[in-house]
């Protein structure tokens, strides 16, 4: 029976030492760095989703407030033309409104409602 050459054992030992050294000093730190980057990316993704959700809520709140103010103005509007403009008005489109003469009491009432609602926004 022939025994294997002693160099085979040395090659096996060198291979195991090289494998251990690579795993210990290169692969393990690289995996830690990759894991940390994945955690940072996940954190950033969560922050972006939170910001998108907050933005969506803010836009919805502004739209609701605008609709409430618009409905209040429609109820208080002395002119049918102004009511039509307010009904068609969208937040993104500018509206041209013709001037209508109103009494001082009506003007003060409208200013008070608008002032109160604008204070709610901020």
ABEGO torsion letter per residue (X at the ends): XBBBBAAAAAAAAAAAAAAAAAAAAAAAAAAAAAAAAAAAAAAAAAAAAAAAAAAAAAAAAAAAAAAAAAAAAAAABABAAAAAAAAABBAABBBBBBBBBBBAAAAAAAAAAAAAAAAAAX
